[in-house]
Amino acid sequence: MAEVGISRKGSADSVESLEGKMKVTAVTPAVAVQQSTPVLRDNYSTDGNLIKSRQNVIAALASDMREGGLGFQHVESEVDEVDVNTPDNWVPRSKHLIRLTGKHPFNCEPKIGILLDQGFFTPPSIHYIRNHGLALKEIEWESHSVSIGGLVANPLTLSMNELEAMPATSLPVTLVCAGNRRKEQNMTKQTIGFSWGPCAVGTHIWTGVRLRDLLLRAGIDMSRAKHVCFVGAEDLPNGKYGTSIPISLAMDAFGEVLIAYENNGMRLTPDHGYPVRVVIPGWIGGRMVKWLKDIIVTEEPSDNFYHFFDNRIMPPHVDAELAKKEGWWYKPEYLFNELNINSAIGSPDHDERLSLTSPNQEYTMRGYAYSGGGRKITRVEVSFDGGRVWELCNVDRPEEKFSHTTQYGRYYCWAFWTYKVQTKRFLETAMGSGELLCRAWDESNNTQPANLTWNLMGMGNNPHFRVKIHPETSLAGEFRLRFEHPTVAGPAKGGWMNPLDSEELAVNAESAKVTSAAATAAPTAKKVKDPSKKYFTWDEIKKHDNDDSAWIVVRDQVYDCTPFLKDHPGGGASITMNAGMDSTEDFDAIHSSKAQKMLEDYYIGELDENGDMSDESTSMEEAKVLIALNPKEKIKCPLIEKESVSYNTRRLRFALPTPEHILGLPIGYHMMISGKVNGKLVMRAYTPTSTNENVGYFELVIKVYFKNEHPKFPDGGVFSQFLDSLTIGDSVEVKGPLGHFEYARHGNIILHGKKQHVKKLGFICGGTGITPAYQVIKQILKDESDTTEVYLLYANQTPSDVLLGDELNAWAAKHKNFHLWYTVDRVPEGVSWKYSTGFIDEQMLRERMPSNSEDTFVGMCGPPPMIKFACIPNLEKLGFVEPRHFTF
């Protein structure tokens, strides 16, 4: 490939040789401050010969082409059927891309396996795409122009032919979306952004004119210039897309900011900004304006809407409401500009299975790493033991072969890492920490944090990349390992941070709290209609599929969005393309909780899943699975059995409305039980010791707090004494379910609606607070396939106060994955006691709770002082912070 100088005729720079590698600007009135600034020389450009320069680029791309790859200039030729009814129905797009925001706007990334298989250079067809609106159709090479104005002596308007005729620079640059790996944050707490996986990254050789050359040619006023603003041609609901960069970067001779019109030796594709865009090496993609129209030199940063309300990393306490109220959007210190360091594991891939018929086989792990601001990746490390020991990987930097900037200490591309390992180590890891980790370091000794820090926009997410390893046996009886990445991109379910993905857990979704057997028992069950609501059939909904009447269905509810078409931030077309259809997936993929709330204003009724069948044809009996609990109504339940376990402990069994009813309480939830005491309604929260497998009844185990037993509470427990006074046939009223924690089998929990997976589950309980933990532990231990390790530290005043002790002790003796320990305030004289005596403290938790890690969770239930002063402070000393602990 050519290594000759670049002709810069027509530029304000004159050229002189500097050691055969650089050229020095001459003194001119407009750029006197630049008189000794070097001008770099790329690896590809040939003086005055665009064709030869392009051939050099193509030769470089071809030299790195991988066998079986798509090809460095691969683009699609056919329009995807998904786009047929969208404004982008003219843009060919690859089926390899994962759509993150439904049909429109088009935001996508490939899977990590196919991305890495292409090698250093990414084919345009599978390079990630971030569009705020539609791809611009009415924009042509022959008619488009770029203007340079503001603080310049000679404002310019250049046609594309004029821009292409200027001296060009070609260099590889890795582009990364600011939201790369955001889905991990969304699985922790919903951000206001959609769910990028780890592949919002790709590398092209970009060709264009250096921004610095354009500004010098326009006669930039360096005495006043502080910022360079960019504005695109696309029309968005809040104006055209724009942003700015500091003048120090724009004029940096080593920074190589490009006004690019080619990628990989061809003109840009529509989704990548045809005919011209900004490329800023080492910065986030959000500053690289596509469909570029204006370049403006200013004293102040851009005042564009998207410069302020996008691409920021705010402190974790700042939510959407606080950001608006306190003006966080306008604080410049929270802008996200230079990329931060990041890495990911590509092999083992998500859901990859590895047979262990020969455990001594060699396996090559692989992945990518990048950093920002021109900083070189110096090392990548992997860990097999939860981060205690880190092992150095082999790092390949193809950029050193393909870019001139590395000669001057600037690295603007991703590096690839590999690590060869014996497969038996994967098995050892599966039986130990259960996860593989990777992290990268750069030349400034920046590295990735162990854990993520949530932020409102979900940007810059770069914790250690963690791949879980699960031993399993195939249907054919083959022992193997399954690898699981944190997430899969977009709205699709998958990954260890999204635990309701496997078929075995699908029935535990919020919308179906019944077993799969019960669910399949009535495949034709009819839904009971609420007489207070209006219902619409699909035949009627499908008629409302246009701008005049746009109805959508989200989670079986019908909304008339016609009044919102003109105000929708994504444009009315984003709604009408889904009108008359079930839009649940597309809506959930892109919209925040705020949008979910706004949708309520357009609610008109429910989906009639029974078609035109009359209400009389539907009955509760036909639904087969009868659930007693109702969150809006109390149900009356009579006492049918009563057992005195001890002088102050009772086991109570209450009948449900029919012998066929189940309670319908998710594991870990509670319900409200009420009754009248001395003519006043009293209500308390209880968790039964029975489960939904007990048909026709539920059971409570309670401790009765009698009068005059404790000097501080002379009246005793009002409601526990009421329950103790009940005789067979007396009733209580029950309402629910209520709660924020649900156990969904096999280490999968749902906390505040967010799903997570744990391998070790700890409980700290006091007194009657044992019942939520009891219910969860019972569920785990009765399922032989559930290998979750369970730890229980149970505190009471004396050994005789222990509830359910016989059951707990029997479980501990039978199940190796159940670790039980007691502590009491005091032991009466003559009573044998082999457990702890005293209050819960740090040392007790260190010994009796699982150690803190990403796959550990601790739940607490007991007297508030115990939780507030003994449990939480000492858990935090051990590193447990929310959401790794929870109080029932």
N, C-alpha and C positions, 0 to 999 in steps of 0.2 A: 504494500500500500504506500501511497505517496507520502513523502515527508518534506514537502517543499513549502515555501512561504505563501501567504495569502495576499493577493493584490487588493488594495483598499482604495481604488480610484473612486473619486467622488466623495470620499470621507474627509473630514476636517483633519484627519491624521495624515502626515507624510510618513514615509517608511525609511528606516535605515537598519542595517543588519546589526544584530547583537549576538555574537557568538554562534551565529547560524541557527539560533533557536528562537530569538525574540526580536521585536522591532520596537523602536522608540518613537514616541510622538514628538512632532516638532512644535515649537512655540507658535501659537496663534492667539490673537486677542481674546477669543471666546473661551479658550481652554488653557490658559497659561498655567493654571494650577495642576494641569495634567502633564507638564512638559517632560517629566522623567518616568512616566508610567509605562510599563512594558505592555506590548501587545503579543498575546500568545499565538502559537502556531499549532493547528490541529493535525491529525494524522491522515486526513483524507482529501482536503481541498487542493485543487490544482488551479493555478492562476488562469482566470478567464475561461475555464473549461468546465461547465456544469455537468456535462455528460461524463467526463472522465472522473470528476469528483464523486458523482453518484455511483459509478462503477467501483470506485475504491470502497465506498460504503458497503455496497452489495457483496464485494469480495470478503470483507471482514465478517459480515453477517453469515455468509456461507461457510466460512472457516469454523464456525462454532455450531453449525446445524447438527442436531442430534438425530440419530437413526430412529425412525418412527415418529419424529416430530411433525407438527403440522406444516412447518415452513415459515421462515422469518417474515414473509410478506403475505401470509395467508389471511384472506378476508372471505366472508361469506358472499354468496351470489344470490341467495334466495331470502325473501322476507319470511320471518318466523310467523307461523299461523297465530301466535299469541298477539302479534302486533297488528293484525289485519284490521281490527276495529278501533285502532288508536291513531292519534295524529302522526305517529312514526311508522305508518303503514308502507313507507317507501324505503326504509332503512334495512338492509340485510344484516342479520345478527346470528351469532352462533348459539346452537342449542347446548353447547358445553358450558355456557354461562349460567350462574345461579341468579335468578332475579330476586332482588332484595325488597323491592317496593311494589310488588304486583306487576301489572301490565305497564303502568305509566306513572311517573316518569321512569326512564330506564336507568336503573342503578344495579350493577352486577359485578360479580367476580367469578373466577373459575374455581374448581376444586384444587387443593394444593398439589395433589399428585400430578395432574395434567400440566399444571403451571411449572413445576420443577422439571418435568420431563422435557420441556422445550429448551432447557439450557439457559445460558446467560441472557439471550435476547428473547423477548416475548412476542409472539405473533400478534398483530393488531386485532385479530378476531377474538382472542381470549384475554387481552389486556383489560384490567378492570375499567369500569366506566362510571362516572358520577355526573348525572344530569339533573339540573334543578327543574327543567321544563322539557320541552320537546327539542329534538335535534333540528337545527335550522335547515329548512328546505330551500327557502327563497334567498339563497346566497350563492353567488357564482364567482369563480376565479376572475373572470373578465371584468366584472363590475365592482368587485369589492375593493376597498381601500382602507389604509390605516393612517390615522392622523397623529402627528406629534405636535403638541402645543404646550401652553402654559408658560413657564419661565424659560423660554428659549428665544434667541434672537431671530431665528429663521424658521417659523412654523412650517411643517411639511405635511403633505398629503401624498402618500405613495400607493400606487396601484400594486396589485400582486406581481405583475410582470416587472415593475420597477424594483420592488423589494427583492425579487428573485435574482435580479441582475446585479445586486450589490454583493460585495465579498461575503462569502458564507463561512459558517463554522459548523462542523458536525462533531458531535460527541455523544457517547452513551450516558444517559441519565435514568436513574430509577425514580419513578413516580410513586408516591404513596399517599393514599387518602388519609386525612387527619383522623378518620374514624376507624382505621384498621384495627381489628380485634375488638370492636365495640360490643359485640354480642355478649362477651363475657361480663361486661359491665351491666348490660340489660338483664342478664340472668341474676345479678346481685340486687339491682334496683333499677327500675326503668329510667332510662335517660330520655331526652327529647329527640334522639336520633334513631335511625333504623339500624338493623343488626348486621354489620359487617363481620365476616369471619376473618381469617388471617391472610386472605389473598387479595386485599385491596392494594396490590403492589405489582409492579411490572417494569420492564426495562426496554427501551427502544434506543436506537441511534437517532437523535433529533438533529435536523438540519435547519438552519435559519441565520438570521442576521443578529449579531450581538447587540443587545439593547444599548450598551455603551457607545457603540459606533453610531447608532441612530441619534442618540442625544448629542454627541459631539458634532455630528453633521448639522443638527438643528441649532447649534450654538447655545448649549445649555448655560444658564447663568449660575455658576457654581457659588457665587457669593450669597445667593438667596435660596437656592434649591435645597430642600430637605427630604422630599418624598417624590416618588414617581407613582402615579395612579394609572390603573388599567380599567377599561370599561369594555364589556362585550356587547355584541349586537342583539342578543336574545332579549325578548320582552318577557318579564316575569311579573307576578302580581305586585311586587314591591319595587318595580323599576328594573333597570338593566343590572346584570351582575357586574360588580366591580370591587376592587380592593386596591391596596398600595403596598409598596416596599420602600425601605429607607434608601436615600441617595447613596449611602456608603456601599450598599449591595449593588445598586444599579450601575454604579461607575467602577466597581471592583474589577480590575483587569483579570483577576484569577477567578472571579465569580461566575463568569460565562452565562449570564442571564440571556436567553435567546428569545427572539421573536421568530418562532419556528413555523415552517410551512411543509416540512416533510418529516415522516417517521419511517425508519427502516428502508430508506431509499425510495420512497413513494410519497405521493401527496397524502395529506391527512385524510382519514375517513371522517364521515359526518359526526359520529359520536366522539371523536377525538379532537373536534374543533375546526374542521375544514372551513375555510382555507388557511387560517392562521391562528396561532395561539401563543401564549406565554409559557416558557419553560424556565423554572428557577431551580437550578441544581441545589439539592440539600434542604429544600423547603417542602412544606406540605402541599399537596395537590390543590387545595382550596385557594391558593394565591395565584394559580396558573390559569388565568382567564382564557376561556375558549372563545372562538368566534370573535377574536379581538377586533375592536373598532377604533378605540382612542387611547393614546398614551399622553398623559398630562403631567408636567413637572410642577410641583407645588411646594409651598412652605409648610402646609399642614397635611396630616394623613388624610386618606380618603374619607369622605362623608357618606359613602354609599351604604345603603341599608345592610347589604350582605357583608360589608367589612366589619360592621358593628355587631350584627346578630348572627354571626357564624364564626367557627374556628377559634374557639376560646376554651381554656381549661381553668375553670373556677374552683375555689376551695370546695371540699365535699359537703359543707353545711349549706351551700347555696342551692336552693331549689328554684323552680321557674318563678314562683311568686316573689321570693326574696330578690332574685336577680332584677326583676322589673321594678320592685319597690325601692331598692337601694341603689339602683343605677350601675349594677355590676357589668352590664353590657358595654358601658362606656369607659371602663377602666383599662388603660392600655397595657398595664402589666400582666394582664391575663390573656393577651393574644397568644395564639399558637402559631408560630412561624417556622422556625427550624425544626426539622424532624428530631424526635428523641430516639434513643437506641432501642432496638427491638430484635427479636428472633423468633423462629417457630420451627417445630418439628414436622417434617413432611413424611418421613419414613421412620418408624411405623406410621401408617396412615390411619385415619379414623375408620373404625370397624374392620380393620385388617385382622385376619386370623393367621396364626402361626402354629403349624403342627410341631409337636415336640417329640416326634418319633425318633429323631436323632438330636438330642439336646446339645451336641457339641458342634453344630453347624455355625459357620460364620455369617453374620448379618451386618449389612452396612446401613447404619442410621444416616439420615441426611436432613438438611433443612437450609434455611436462609438466615441472614442477619444483615442489618443495615443501621446506619446512624445518620445524623444530620449535620449541616453546616460544613461539609467537606471533611468530616472526621473519619479516619480509617478504622475499620474493624480490626482489632488487634488479636482477639481470641474469642473462641466460643467454647463453652464447657457444658458437659452433661453430668447429671447425677442420677444414681440408681438407688440412693438410700435416703431420699427426702431432703437432700441438700446438705447433708453433713460432709460428704466428700464430693469434690468436683473433679472431673477428668477432662483434659484438654483434647479438643477435636482438631482434625486437619481442616484448615481454612484455605479455600481457593478464592483468589481475587482476580477474575478475568479482566476486570477493568484496567489492570496494569498493562495488559496487552492491547486493549482497544481504545484507550483514552489518553490524551496528552496531559490532562490535568494532574495525574498522579505524579508526573515528573516534578511538579511544583507543590506537592504535599496536599493536594485536594482530592478527596475520594467521594464521588457522587453516586455510586452504584452499590447494589447489594453484593454481598459475598456469599459463597456457598460453603457449607461445612459438612463433613462426613465423619463418622466414627465407626470403626469395625469392632464388633463385639460377638462373643460366643452366645448363642441363644439360651444357654443355661442361665446366663445372668438375668435374662428377662424373667425366667421362672423364679429365681431367687428374689428378684424385685417384687414380683407378684405376691410372694409369700411374706415379703417384708413391708416396705413402705407403700407398695402398691402403685407406684407411679414413676414415670421418667420425667426428668426436668431438663430444660436447657436455658442458658442465659448467654448473653454476649457482652463483650467489653470493647470500648473504643480507645483511641489514643489519648483522650482526656481522662481516661480511667472512669468514665461513666459506665455503669452497668444497670441491669434490670432489677427492679425490686422484687422481693419474694411474693408479695401480694399486691393486688390492684388497689388503687385509690379511686373511688367513685367520683365522677364529676358530672355536672348537669348535661353537658353535650356528649359525654362518653368518649372524649377524644384523648389521643396520646396513650391509650391503654397498652402497657408493656410489661406486665409482671412475668415472672418465670413461666415459660410455656410448659404445661403439665399434661402428660398423657397417662391415663390410668391403664392398668393391666388387669384383666379379669381371667382367671383360669376357668375353663369350661370343658364340657364333653359334648361332642357332636352327636347327632342322632345315630350315626354309625358307630358310636362308642370311642371315637378318637379323642384323645386328650390334647387340648390346644389352648393357646392364649388369644384373647381378644383385646385389641387396643382401642381405647376410646379417647378422642380429643375433647377439649373443654366444651366446644359447641360445633354446630354446623351452621353455615351462613344462612341468613335470611329467616323467614318465618317458620321454616321446616323444623320439626323436632329432631333432636339428636345431640349427643354429647353428654358428658358426665355432669355438666352444670344444669342440664335440662332432663330430670330423671324420669319423666313420664313418656319416654320414647319407645321403650320396648313393648312388644305386643302384650306381654304379661302384665304391664302396668296401665295399658290404655283404658281399662275399665275403671281405673281409679281417678280419672279426670273429674274435675269439679262438676261436670254435667251429668255424671253417672256414678253414684255412690253405691253401686250394687255389684255383686260378683258376676263374672262372665257367665257362669252357669245360669244364674237367674235372668241375666239379660237375654241369653239365647233361648230361654224357655218360652219367650213370648215375642217372636220376631215380628208379628203383626199387631202388637199392642197398640191401642189407640190412645191418643193424648186427650185428657180431660180438658175441656174448654172452661175458661174463666168467664162467667156471664157478664162481668163488668168490662170486658175488653172486646175490641172489634177484631175480627179475623179475616184474612185475605187468602184466597187460593192462588196457586202459581199461575193459573190461567189469567187471573185478573192482574197480578203483579207484572207479568210479562208485557202487558199493554203499555206500561209506563216506562218506556225505555228511550226517551228522547229529551231534547232541550225544553219542550213544553211541559213535560211531566216526567220527572226522574225519581223513581222509587228504587230503593236498594233494600236488601235483606242482610242484616248482620246478626248472627247468633239467633236466628228464628224470629227476630223482631223486624218489623217493616217501618221504613222511614221515608218520608217524602222530602227529598233534598232539593226540590225545584227552587225554593226561595234562596238557597245558598249558592247556586251555580255561579252567580256573578262575583261572589265574595270569596270563593274557595281559593286558598293560596296557590294551589297547583293548577288552577284554571278549571273552568266548568267541564272541559272535556274529560278530566280525570274521573268525574262523577258519571257523566252520561255514558261513558264506555262500559261502566258496570251496571247501569240502570236496568231494571227488570231482571236482575240476577242475584244470586247469593254472593255477596261481596265480603264475606267474613274474612277470608284469607288476605285479600288485598287491603282491606281496611286495617286489620291488625298489624300488617307488615310495616306500615309507614306511620300510623297515627299514634300520638302520645295519649296519656291519660286525660289531658285537657281536652283533646279532640273527642275522646270517648264521652266525656261529660257534655260537650257541646251537641253531640249527636242526639241527646235526649230531647232537645228542643224540637226535633223533627219527627219524633215518634208518632205513628198513627195507628199501630195495631200489631197483631201477632200473625205469624205464618200459620195458616191452616194446614197442618200436615196430614189431616184426614180427608183432604180434597173437599168434595161436595157432600160428604156423609153428614147426616143430621146429628145434632147433639144427642138425641135420644139413643142413638146407636152406640154411644160411647159410655162406658161405666168404669168405675174404679176396679171392679172385680175383674174386668177383662185385661187389666194392666199386669196381672199375675204377681208382680212384686209390689207388696203393700208396705209402704213406709209410714210409720206412725207420726214421727216428729214433723211439726210444721212451724217454721220460724215466725209466722204471723198469727198463729192460733194456739191456744192451750188445749191440750187433750187430757181427759180425765182418766186416771189409772188407779184401779182399786188394789189394795194390798191383799195378796193371796197366800203368802207364806211369811213367817217371822221366826228367826232363830237367834237365841242369845248365845253369842260366841264366848263372851266373858261378862263380868258384872256391868261393864260400860260399853260393850261392843255388840252391835246388832247386824244381822244379815237380813235384808228386807227384799222380798220379791213382789213386783207389781205387774199386773196383767196389762197387756196392750189392748187396743180396741177389739181385735179379733185374734183367734189362735194362729192366723196366717200372717199377721203383721210382724215386721221386724222394726226395731227402734229407729234405724236410719241415722245413727250417730257415727261420723267418721272417727277413726282411731286417733285419739289425742284431743278430741273436742269434748265440750261439756254441755250441759243443758240446765235450764232453770226449773227448779221445782218449787211450787208455791202451795200455801195452805193458810187458813185463817187461825190465828192465835189470839185468843181473847178478843175476838171480833175484828181484828186487824189483819190485813193481808201481809204475809211475810214471804219473801222469796230468796232462795239461795242457789248458788251454782254447785252442781254435783257432776262427777264423772262416774258412771256405773262401772262395776267390775265385770259385767257381762258384755258381749259384743253382738254384732249384727248376725252372727251365726246362731244366736239364741232366739228362736222364733216364738212369738206370742207373749214374751215377758222381758223385763229387765231387772237387774239386781243391783242393790246398793249395799256396801258395807260401811257403816257409820260408827263413829265414836260419840257417845252421849256425854255431854258436859252437864252434870247435875248441879242443882243449886247448893250453895253453901259448902262447896268443896275447895274453892280457891278464893282466898281473901280479896284478890283484886277483881274477881268476877262473881259476886255473891248470887247473882241471878242465874249463873250458868249459861249454857247455850240455848237460846230461846227455840231455835228451829230444830236442833238435834233432840231436845226434849219433846217437841211436838211430834217428830217422827217416831220417837220411842213410845209415845202414848197411843199411836194408831193401833187399832185392832183389826182383825181380818174383816174385809169388806169396806173399811174406811178408804177414802180416795185422796189422792193428791193430784195437782194439775202440773203438766209438764209442757215445756216450750223449748224449741231449739231447732237445729243445733247452733251452738255458738263456739267461737274459738279462732285461733290464728295458727295453730300448729296441727298438722296432720301427718301421721305415719302412713306411707303408701307402699309398704313392703320393700324388702331387699335393700334396706339402707336409704331409701328415697323418702325425703320429707318435704313438706310444703309449708313454708313459714311466711305468713303475711302474703300468701298468694304466689310467692316465689319458690321455685323448685330447686332443691339441691340434693346432692348425694353424700352420704357419710358412710364410713366404715366402722366408726366407733361412736357409740351413743351413750352419754352419761346422764344420770339423773341424781339430783340432790333433793331429797324430800324430807318434810317434817310433819309428824303427826298424820292427820287425815289427808294431807297433801300427797299421800302415796298413790291415790287412785288414778290420776292421769298416767303416771309412770307404770303402774300395774297393768293398765290396759294395753299400753304400747309393748311392754315386755312380754306380756301374754301372747300378743300377736306374733312377735318375733320368734319366741321359743316354740310355738306350736307348728311353725313352718320349718321343716327340716332343711329346706333349700335356702333359708335366710341365714347367712353367716355373719350378720352384723354383731359386733362385739358390744355387749351391754354392761354398763357399770352402774350400780345403785349404791349410794350412800344415804342411809335412812336414819334420821335423827328423831329421838323421842326423849321424854323426861325420864322414864324408867323402862326396864325390859318388858314389864307387863303392859305398857302402852303401845307396843308394836302391833300394828294392824296387819292382818294377812300374813303373819309370820310363818305359819305352817306351809302355806303355798310358796312363799319366797324361798324358804330354806330347802324345800323339795326341789324347786327349779334349780337352785344353785348346785345341789348335789348331782343333778342329772345332766345339766347343760354346761359344757366347758366354756361357752361364749357368754355366760352370765356370771358377772363378778359382783358379789354381794358383800356389803359391810354395814355394820350398825354403829351408831354412837348414841349414848344416853347422857343426860345431865348427872344422874346419880344411880348407883346400884344399891338396893337395900341390903342390909346385913344378912348374910347367909345365902344370898342368891349367886349362883355361879354365872360368870359372864366373861366370854373370851374376846369380846370386841372392845371398841374404844369407849372411853369415858371423858366427857368434856365437850366444849363447844367446837363447832366446825372452824378450822383455821387453815392457813396456807399449807402447812405440812400435811394435814389430813387430806386435803384435796389433791396435793401432789402424789400422795400414795394411793388414793382410792379412785381418782378420776383418770380417764385416758389423757395422755399428753396432748398438748395443743398442736393442731395441724389443720390443714385445709379440709381434711375429711373427718373431722371430729366435731361433735356438737354436744352441748350440755343443756338440759332442761331442768328447771327448778320449780318446786311447788311447796309452799309451807307458810308459816307465819311471816308477815311482812318484815319484822325486825331481823329474823334469820336471813331472809333474802337480801335485805338492804345492807346489813352491817357485817354479816359473816360470809355469805356466798359470793355476791358480786365483787366486792373489793378483792377477795382472795383469788377469785377466778381471773380477774384482770391482772393481778400480779403474775399469774402463770401464762399470761399472753392471750387469754380469751377475751375477745371484744365482740360486741354485736356486729353481725348476726350469728356469731358462733355460740351464743348463749341466749336463753329465752326463759321468761317467767310465765308459767301457765296462769 
